[in-house]
Amino acid sequence: MVHGLTIGNWRSRAFTIRALILAGLLNASGHAQGTQPESPVQALHATQAPEAEGQQPNYTLSVHTQLVTLDVVVNDKNGQPVRGLTRDDFTIYEDKAPQPIVSFYATESMPVTGREPIQIRSTAELDRLEPDAPVSIVVLDELTTRFEDQYFARYSLEKYLAKQGETLDQPLTLIARNYHGSQVLRDYTTSKKDVLDALNHHLVSNDARAVDPTSPGDQIVAEFTSLFEIAKATQGHPGHKSLVWIGRGFPSVQRDGSVLDKDESLDALVAQCTNLLRDARVTLYTIDPAGVSAPEQTLDPQGNLMFDDPFSTQVDFLKMAAATGGQSLHGRNDVDRLIETTVKDGQIFYSLAYRPASSGTNANPRDFRSIRVEVKGGALLATTREGYYRAAPAPDAPAAREEVGKLSQEDRFNLSAASQGLMVFDGIPLTVTRDEASPDRFNIALPATSLGLAEEDGKMVGKVSLVVLSFDKTGKLIGRKGQVTVLHLSPLQPGEVESRKVQLATSLDTRAPAARVRFIVLGNSNGKIGADNFFLVDRKTLKDSATGMKPSGGSK
């Protein structure tokens, strides 16, 4: 049994997560960086690259009126999705006040008649061929799920896949989360065979800490870090994402009303995580294969769900799901059906946007704005995120960014998180090519539109931080390099559409025992992250725990 924490216990265990995360003291697996002899982000301290003349600019627009976008799932009384609704069928309430809908469209992930299904085999193909497609992100939680329940979860996923065609209706990526970090078992694919092969070759984690009631803080840190990581990794894909979390998630943190309850570190963390998931259009669904019951929901006198701050009394994974517009699903004997329900929710939904009538900001991270969506007639149930937290006013110029090559603590955390594992981050899509004449040299192409450049003295100016890491077959870090490049780009002409690329060049020793190289790019102006891998040997031969796979023989 995993016990809950009180705020007092939370602080006494020194698990003030936001302070740890924003201080850059955690890596992506949720452990202190001090446990590693080398920090990959330190590579940035080595080099300040000369200012680069790029070939492409990008305009940024600062707006003071926030646009809130909602992905709304509508079901009938039998739980079946409802099609064919229009803008006039919906009413949006924020803090009980009706809001004008400024945009609306219906999304249905169904094959177009007469068109062959598009085959997707990677994040790059997804963003290029189906940039607006809804996707499923399936996470096997091995942090807080008992070993026997993990196997049942895998069996249920296989059972769900067995009912699908050879080409899945929407792209799916498969991730395992354990004490090694986030292991990408399969990048986005529409091939059922690819997913099954990855599942069958995965080494299930059997770590005693997953059921150790004395270490809930480690679990909370790791699970929150995973949510941050997934939100940042997927923010470059504009389509809706159904995050299907098969497992228990982190244990609850009870607010005990003590003076320590006024500590804003936890509140700020929850607000930031919830808003990051919102901005990336991620809806979290939790499926507990152990069949634990779901929490009760609170209704107002009219029978409507009450959406006050969902974290006012306690913080837990189930409430995190509801806050993003998802659900907590439970049932020991029909987990495969629950998986199907979450995927279906991500296939048929409506996207609505509105501008809040009152756009004031407040520095208090607990200032929660509740959202409710109603459908005309009252017989249909509309499900969307419960609300959002008002953003604190941004400082005019953070001191950490004024120093050449200096990164903010949050940027350091994002770079550190992206350096772990194999997950592709498409906030800045990367195209990595190897120089045929000089195998140690690589070229990285970046779309200028993703870099958040700003106009300055008649040019578009910005900085990008590049970290390059090499690993051997066992996952040991054997080489690293970093640079901060200043970009000076010519502005676009009136009416010209931005389509140019920024080119970065770097080199790293790729001789044996190097087996893979990881590239991470940070847009210093907008905080977006790009990350991708270049394999020097056959990936199947790696013994790296980051793969989560059983190694096979042979190499390239």
C-alpha positions in Angstrom: 0.0 0.0 0.0 1.3 3.5 -0.9 0.6 5.9 1.9 -0.3 9.6 1.3 1.8 12.5 2.5 0.8 15.5 4.4 2.3 18.9 3.6 4.2 18.7 6.8 5.7 15.3 5.8 6.3 16.7 2.4 8.5 19.5 3.8 10.2 17.3 6.4 11.3 14.9 3.7 12.7 17.9 1.8 10.7 17.1 -1.3 9.9 20.7 -2.3 9.8 19.7 -5.9 9.5 23.1 -7.5 12.5 24.3 -5.6 14.5 21.2 -6.7 13.4 21.3 -10.3 13.9 25.0 -10.8 17.3 24.8 -9.1 18.3 22.3 -11.6 19.1 19.7 -9.0 17.1 16.9 -10.6 17.7 15.0 -13.7 14.9 13.5 -15.8 14.8 10.3 -13.7 14.0 12.2 -10.6 17.3 11.8 -8.7 19.7 14.5 -7.6 22.3 15.4 -10.1 24.8 15.0 -7.4 24.6 11.3 -7.8 26.1 11.6 -11.3 29.8 12.4 -11.6 29.1 14.6 -14.6 26.2 16.9 -15.5 25.6 17.1 -19.2 24.4 20.7 -19.0 27.9 21.6 -17.8 29.0 21.2 -21.4 27.5 24.6 -22.1 30.1 26.2 -19.9 32.8 25.1 -22.2 32.1 27.2 -25.3 30.6 30.5 -26.4 30.2 30.2 -30.1 30.8 33.2 -32.4 27.8 35.1 -33.5 26.2 33.4 -36.4 24.6 35.0 -39.5 21.6 32.8 -40.1 19.5 32.5 -43.2 16.1 32.9 -41.6 14.2 35.2 -39.2 11.1 34.7 -37.1 8.7 37.3 -35.7 7.3 37.0 -32.2 4.1 38.5 -31.1 3.4 39.4 -27.4 -0.3 39.4 -26.6 -1.9 40.5 -23.3 -5.3 38.9 -24.0 -5.0 35.2 -23.3 -6.6 32.8 -25.7 -7.8 29.7 -24.0 -8.2 26.6 -26.2 -10.3 23.6 -25.0 -10.5 20.1 -26.4 -14.0 18.9 -25.5 -15.3 15.3 -25.6 -19.1 15.0 -25.8 -20.8 11.7 -24.8 -24.4 10.6 -24.7 -26.0 8.9 -21.7 -24.6 5.6 -22.8 -21.1 6.9 -22.9 -20.8 7.0 -26.7 -19.1 9.9 -28.5 -21.4 12.4 -30.2 -20.7 13.8 -33.7 -22.2 16.6 -35.7 -22.4 19.4 -33.1 -21.9 23.0 -34.1 -20.6 26.1 -32.3 -24.1 27.1 -31.3 -24.5 23.9 -29.4 -21.9 24.9 -26.8 -21.7 27.4 -24.0 -18.4 28.0 -22.1 -18.4 29.3 -18.5 -15.3 30.6 -16.8 -15.8 31.2 -13.1 -19.5 30.8 -13.8 -19.5 33.7 -16.4 -20.4 32.9 -20.0 -17.6 33.4 -22.5 -17.8 34.2 -26.3 -16.5 31.4 -28.5 -14.0 32.8 -31.0 -13.1 29.6 -32.8 -14.6 26.2 -33.3 -13.9 23.0 -35.2 -14.8 19.4 -34.9 -12.0 16.7 -35.0 -12.6 13.1 -36.0 -9.6 10.9 -36.6 -11.2 8.6 -39.3 -9.7 7.6 -42.6 -10.7 9.8 -45.5 -12.7 7.8 -48.1 -10.5 6.7 -51.0 -7.3 7.7 -49.2 -4.7 5.2 -48.2 -3.8 5.5 -44.5 -0.6 7.5 -43.9 2.1 5.3 -42.4 3.9 7.0 -39.5 7.1 5.6 -38.1 8.7 8.5 -36.2 8.1 11.9 -34.6 9.7 13.6 -37.6 7.3 11.8 -40.0 4.3 12.7 -37.7 5.2 16.4 -37.7 5.8 16.4 -41.5 3.0 14.2 -42.8 0.2 14.6 -40.1 1.1 17.8 -38.2 -2.5 18.2 -36.7 -3.3 14.6 -36.1 -4.4 13.5 -32.6 -2.0 11.0 -31.1 -1.9 8.6 -28.2 1.0 8.5 -25.7 0.9 5.3 -23.7 3.0 5.2 -20.5 3.6 2.0 -18.6 4.1 3.2 -15.0 6.6 0.9 -13.3 7.4 3.3 -10.5 4.4 2.8 -8.3 2.8 -0.3 -9.9 3.4 -3.7 -8.4 5.3 -6.2 -10.5 2.2 -8.5 -11.0 0.1 -5.5 -12.0 2.7 -4.4 -14.6 2.3 -7.8 -16.4 -1.4 -7.5 -16.3 -1.2 -4.0 -17.8 1.0 -5.4 -20.6 -1.4 -8.2 -21.2 -4.3 -5.7 -21.4 -2.4 -3.5 -23.9 -1.7 -6.5 -26.0 -5.4 -7.5 -25.8 -6.4 -4.0 -26.9 -3.9 -4.0 -29.8 -5.2 -7.4 -31.0 -8.6 -5.9 -31.7 -7.0 -3.1 -33.9 -6.1 -3.3 -37.6 -2.6 -3.6 -38.8 -2.6 0.2 -39.3 -3.7 2.0 -36.1 -6.3 4.8 -36.5 -3.9 7.3 -34.9 -0.2 7.4 -34.2 0.9 6.0 -30.9 4.1 6.2 -28.9 5.0 3.7 -26.1 6.9 4.8 -23.0 7.9 3.0 -19.8 8.6 5.0 -16.7 10.7 3.6 -14.0 13.7 4.5 -11.8 15.9 4.5 -14.9 13.8 7.4 -16.3 11.5 7.6 -19.2 12.2 4.8 -21.7 10.8 5.3 -25.2 10.1 1.8 -26.2 8.6 2.9 -29.6 8.5 6.3 -31.2 5.3 7.4 -32.9 4.0 4.8 -35.2 0.8 3.7 -36.9 2.0 0.1 -37.1 0.5 -2.3 -34.7 3.4 -4.7 -35.3 5.9 -2.1 -34.3 4.1 -1.5 -30.9 3.8 -5.2 -30.2 7.4 -5.9 -31.0 8.5 -3.1 -28.7 6.2 -4.4 -25.9 7.5 -7.9 -26.3 11.2 -6.8 -26.1 10.7 -4.6 -23.1 12.4 -5.6 -19.9 9.9 -4.9 -17.1 11.3 -3.1 -14.1 11.1 -4.9 -10.8 12.3 -2.3 -8.4 11.4 -2.7 -4.7 11.0 1.1 -4.4 7.8 0.8 -6.5 6.0 -0.7 -3.5 8.1 0.9 -0.7 5.8 3.1 1.4 8.8 4.9 2.9 9.9 6.6 -0.3 6.8 8.3 -1.7 8.8 11.5 -2.2 11.1 9.9 -4.8 8.0 8.6 -6.6 6.3 12.1 -6.6 9.5 13.8 -7.9 9.9 11.2 -10.7 6.3 11.2 -11.8 6.0 15.0 -11.8 9.3 15.2 -13.8 7.8 12.8 -16.3 4.8 15.0 -16.8 7.0 18.0 -17.4 9.2 16.0 -19.7 6.3 14.8 -21.9 4.7 18.3 -22.0 8.0 19.8 -23.2 8.8 17.0 -25.6 5.4 17.1 -27.4 4.8 20.9 -27.5 6.0 21.1 -31.1 3.1 18.9 -32.4 -0.1 21.0 -32.4 -2.5 18.1 -32.5 -4.3 16.8 -29.4 -2.5 14.2 -27.3 -4.2 11.6 -25.1 -1.7 10.6 -22.4 -2.8 7.2 -21.3 -1.0 6.5 -18.0 -1.3 2.8 -17.1 -0.4 2.7 -13.4 -1.1 4.4 -10.1 0.9 7.6 -10.6 2.3 9.4 -7.6 0.8 9.1 -4.1 -1.4 11.8 -2.8 -0.1 14.8 -0.7 -2.7 15.9 1.9 -3.0 19.5 2.8 -3.1 19.4 6.6 -3.9 23.1 7.3 -0.6 23.8 9.1 1.5 26.9 8.6 3.6 24.9 6.1 0.6 24.7 3.9 1.3 28.3 3.0 4.5 27.2 1.3 3.9 28.0 -2.3 6.5 25.7 -3.8 4.0 22.8 -4.3 1.3 25.1 -5.5 3.6 26.7 -8.1 4.7 23.3 -9.3 1.1 22.1 -9.7 0.1 25.3 -11.5 3.1 25.1 -13.8 2.6 21.5 -14.6 -1.1 21.8 -15.3 -0.6 24.8 -17.5 2.3 23.1 -19.4 0.0 20.1 -20.2 -2.7 22.5 -21.2 -0.5 24.5 -23.6 0.8 21.2 -25.1 -2.8 20.0 -25.6 -2.2 17.0 -23.4 -5.1 15.3 -21.7 -4.1 12.8 -19.0 -6.0 9.5 -18.5 -5.0 7.2 -15.6 -5.8 3.5 -15.7 -5.0 1.6 -12.5 -4.6 -2.1 -13.4 -5.0 -3.0 -9.7 -8.6 -1.8 -9.9 -8.5 0.8 -7.1 -11.7 2.9 -6.9 -11.9 6.4 -8.3 -12.4 9.5 -6.1 -15.9 10.9 -5.6 -16.9 14.0 -7.6 -18.5 17.0 -6.1 -21.8 18.3 -7.5 -23.5 21.6 -7.0 -27.3 21.9 -6.1 -28.2 21.8 -9.8 -26.3 18.5 -10.3 -23.4 20.0 -12.2 -19.8 19.0 -11.4 -18.1 21.7 -9.2 -14.8 22.8 -10.6 -13.2 24.8 -7.8 -9.4 24.5 -7.5 -9.0 20.6 -7.8 -5.9 20.7 -5.6 -7.3 22.8 -2.8 -7.4 19.9 -0.3 -4.8 17.4 -1.7 -2.6 16.8 -4.7 -2.7 13.5 -6.4 -2.5 11.9 -9.8 -6.2 11.3 -10.1 -6.9 15.0 -9.7 -4.2 15.9 -12.2 -6.1 13.8 -14.8 -9.4 15.5 -14.1 -7.7 19.0 -14.2 -6.5 18.3 -17.7 -9.9 17.1 -19.0 -9.1 13.4 -18.7 -10.4 10.7 -16.4 -9.3 8.2 -13.8 -10.4 4.8 -15.0 -10.5 1.7 -12.8 -11.4 -1.9 -13.4 -9.3 -5.0 -12.9 -11.0 -7.1 -15.6 -11.4 -4.8 -18.5 -8.3 -2.6 -18.7 -8.2 -3.2 -22.5 -11.6 -1.6 -22.8 -10.5 1.3 -20.7 -7.5 1.8 -23.0 -9.9 1.8 -26.0 -12.1 4.4 -24.2 -9.2 6.8 -23.8 -8.0 6.4 -27.4 -11.6 7.0 -28.7 -11.8 10.2 -26.6 -8.8 11.4 -28.5 -10.3 10.6 -31.9 -13.7 12.4 -31.7 -13.7 15.8 -30.0 -14.4 19.5 -30.5 -11.9 22.3 -30.2 -13.2 25.6 -28.9 -11.3 28.7 -28.0 -12.3 31.9 -26.1 -10.7 35.0 -24.7 -11.5 35.5 -21.0 -13.6 38.5 -20.4 -11.3 39.5 -17.5 -7.6 38.9 -18.4 -6.0 40.2 -15.2 -3.1 38.3 -13.8 -2.2 37.4 -10.3 1.1 36.3 -8.9 -0.6 33.8 -6.6 -0.2 30.3 -8.2 -3.3 29.1 -6.4 -5.5 31.6 -8.3 -7.5 29.0 -10.2 -10.0 29.8 -13.0 -12.7 27.2 -13.3 -14.1 26.2 -16.6 -17.4 24.5 -17.5 -18.7 23.6 -20.9 -22.4 22.8 -21.4 -24.1 21.4 -24.5 -27.6 22.7 -25.5 -30.4 20.5 -24.3 -28.7 19.2 -21.2 -28.8 15.6 -22.2 -25.2 15.3 -23.3 -22.1 15.4 -21.1 -19.2 17.6 -22.2 -15.8 16.8 -20.6 -12.8 19.2 -20.8 -10.1 20.5 -18.5 -11.4 21.8 -15.2 -9.6 25.2 -15.5 -6.3 26.8 -15.4 -4.0 28.8 -13.2 -3.4 32.5 -13.9 0.1 33.1 -14.9 2.2 35.4 -12.7 3.5 38.5 -14.5 6.8 37.8 -16.1 9.8 39.9 -15.0 10.9 42.4 -17.6 14.4 40.9 -18.0 15.6 38.0 -15.8 19.1 38.6 -14.7 20.1 35.1 -15.6 19.5 35.8 -19.3 21.4 39.0 -19.3 24.8 37.3 -18.9 26.3 35.9 -22.1 25.8 32.2 -22.2 24.0 32.2 -18.8 20.9 30.0 -18.5 18.0 30.3 -16.2 17.5 27.5 -13.6 14.4 26.4 -15.5 16.3 26.2 -18.8 19.0 24.1 -17.0 16.4 21.7 -15.8 14.8 21.4 -19.3 18.2 20.7 -20.9 19.1 18.2 -18.2 15.7 16.4 -18.6 16.0 16.3 -22.4 19.6 14.9 -22.2 18.3 11.7 -20.5 16.9 8.8 -22.5 15.8 8.6 -26.1 12.6 10.7 -26.1 12.4 13.0 -29.2 11.5 16.6 -28.2 9.8 18.4 -31.1 9.4 21.9 -29.6 12.2 22.7 -32.0 12.2 20.0 -34.7 15.7 18.8 -35.5 17.1 17.4 -38.7 20.5 15.8 -38.0 22.8 14.8 -40.8 26.3 13.3 -40.6 29.1 14.7 -42.8 30.2 11.9 -45.1 33.7 13.3 -45.5 34.2 13.9 -41.8 32.3 11.3 -39.7 32.8 13.3 -36.5 31.0 16.3 -37.9 27.2 16.8 -37.8 24.9 19.4 -39.2 21.7 20.3 -37.4 18.9 22.1 -39.2 16.2 24.0 -37.2 13.1 25.8 -38.5 13.5 29.5 -37.7 9.8 29.7 -36.7 10.5 27.6 -33.6 13.3 29.8 -32.1 11.4 32.8 -30.7 13.7 35.4 -32.3 13.0 39.1 -31.7 13.7 42.2 -33.8 16.7 44.2 -32.7 18.4 46.9 -34.8 16.8 45.9 -38.0 17.6 42.2 -37.6 16.0 39.2 -36.0 18.2 38.2 -33.0 18.2 35.3 -30.6 20.3 32.6 -28.9 20.2 28.8 -29.1 22.0 26.5 -26.7 23.3 23.2 -28.2 24.4 20.2 -26.1 25.9 17.1 -27.8 26.4 13.9 -25.8 27.8 10.6 -26.8 27.2 7.3 -25.0 28.6 3.8 -25.3 26.4 0.6 -25.7 25.8 0.4 -21.9 24.6 4.0 -21.7 27.7 5.4 -20.1 28.4 9.1 -21.0 31.7 9.2 -22.8 31.7 12.6 -24.5 30.0 15.9 -24.3 30.1 19.3 -25.9 28.1 22.5 -25.7 27.8 25.9 -27.2 25.6 29.0 -27.1 25.2 30.5 -30.5 24.0 34.0 -31.1 21.9 34.3 -34.3 21.6 37.6 -36.3 19.1 37.0 -39.1 17.8 39.3 -41.8 14.1 40.2 -41.4 11.4 38.9 -43.7 10.1 41.0 -46.5 6.4 42.2 -46.3 4.2 39.3 -47.3 7.0 36.7 -47.2 6.2 33.5 -45.4 8.9 32.1 -43.1 10.1 28.7 -44.3 13.9 28.9 -43.9 16.2 26.9 -41.8 19.0 27.7 -39.3 22.0 25.5 -39.7 24.2 24.6 -36.7 27.4 22.6 -37.1 29.3 20.6 -34.4 31.7 17.8 -34.0 32.3 15.0 -31.5 34.5 11.9 -31.4 32.4 9.1 -32.8 35.1 6.3 -32.6 34.3 3.2 -30.6 33.1 2.7 -28.0 30.7 5.5 -29.0 27.3 3.9 -29.9 24.8 6.8 -30.0 24.9 10.6 -30.0 22.1 12.8 -28.6 21.5 16.3 -29.7 19.6 18.8 -27.6 18.8 22.4 -28.7 17.2 25.0 -26.4 15.7 28.2 -27.7 17.0 30.6 -25.1 14.3 33.2 -26.0 11.2 31.0 -25.7 12.4 28.0 -23.7 11.4 25.5 -26.4 13.4 22.3 -26.6 14.4 20.0 -29.5 16.2 16.7 -29.0 16.9 13.7 -31.2 19.3 10.8 -31.5 21.8 9.5 -34.0 22.7 5.8 -33.6 26.2 4.8 -34.6 25.4 1.1 -34.2 22.2 -0.9 -34.6 19.9 0.2 -31.8 18.9 -3.4 -31.1 22.4 -4.2 -29.9 22.4 -1.5 -27.2 22.6 -2.6 -23.6 21.6 0.9 -22.5 18.9 1.0 -19.8 17.5 4.0 -21.6 16.1 1.8 -24.3 14.2 -0.5 -21.9 14.8 -3.3 -24.4 16.4 -6.7 -24.3 19.6 -6.4 -26.4 20.1 -8.7 -29.4 23.3 -9.8 -31.1 25.1 -8.2 -34.0 25.9 -4.7 -34.9 26.2 -2.5 -38.0 
